[in-house]
Amino acid sequence: MTILVIGKNGQLGSQLLARPNHTGFEIAGVGRQECDIGKIGSVRRVIGEIRPCLVINAAAYTNVDGAELDRDSAFEANRDGPGNLASECRKFEIPMIHISTDYVFDGCKSEPYLETDPVNPVSVYGESKAGGEKAAAEALDRLIIVRTSWFYGCNGPNFVKTILRLAAERDELKIVDDQYGCPTTAVDMADAVLEISRRIVNGGPVPWGIYHYSGQGETTWRRFADAIVKCAKQYIPLQVKTIHPITTAEYPTPARRPAYSVLNCHRIEREFGIETKVWKDRLTSMIPHMIESE
């Protein structure tokens, strides 16, 4: 019996395959070359050949600004892909875990978002991810959707890697200080997803539906950058001396971001016993690995 990870080369997929396996089942992964989830024929072939006991969809189009210019690609991967996977899973009675994002929300709240709050994305990326949640949920009953936020890990592009690169090149940085969220490590997210997987494949009671999982504690991009630089300077020389706070209006981007996308994670703790971890503590643990991976 095999758990199939879709998106094996991404930040989460690579960690799912690298983490200790406590499920008692084999974990296999496929990348886009083996399974293009936007193409139903590709999905049908892989699911039919492997016949997994669980599918974890960690594949996505994640270029938030790029999605504004390439809407079709974003929707093919983020909406059609989860729908295709869920449809094939339904045929073979396979449960699925699908990874989503805080960007399905508009950021107008001033307190952490609940799973029951209505989605209202403000970008093409967010719209495509909200579409993927809907498509998957309409096709499959035995479905877990896990939304996360401000995601980073050793594989692939992310905010931490960008700050490390810029801080090594420049004396000053200007970072947005009026958007709030919760940084989340790929390692912690992988552990959370594997704990849910263990419950599913071992036949335990599973409350299907939507869950939130992110780092504990909220911050802004500028404060996050401050913490990255402060920690990294313990290991490597950095050129940057000052990080200036700026507003979103001072840093226009093709895609809008939610001003506040902090997630309430009480449900995943209550139903699965999965506790969130303080984002600053986890950053301190991750920075040496992030530096080493470059």
Protein Blocks (a to p, Z undefined) as FASTA:
>chain_A
ZZddehklbmklmmmmmpccfkopacddddfklocfkbmklmmmmmmmnopabdcdfbdc
fbfklmmmmmmlmmmmmmmmmmmmmmmmmmnopacdddddfklpgolacbdcdfklccdd
fbfklmmmmmmmmmmmmmpmbbcddddehiadfeocdfklmmmmmmmmpmbdcddfkbcc
ddddfklmmmmmmmmmmmmmnopacdedddddddediddfklmmmmmmmmmmmmbccfbf
bdcdddfklmccfbdcdfblcdcfklmmmmnopacddfklmmmmmmmmmmmmZZ
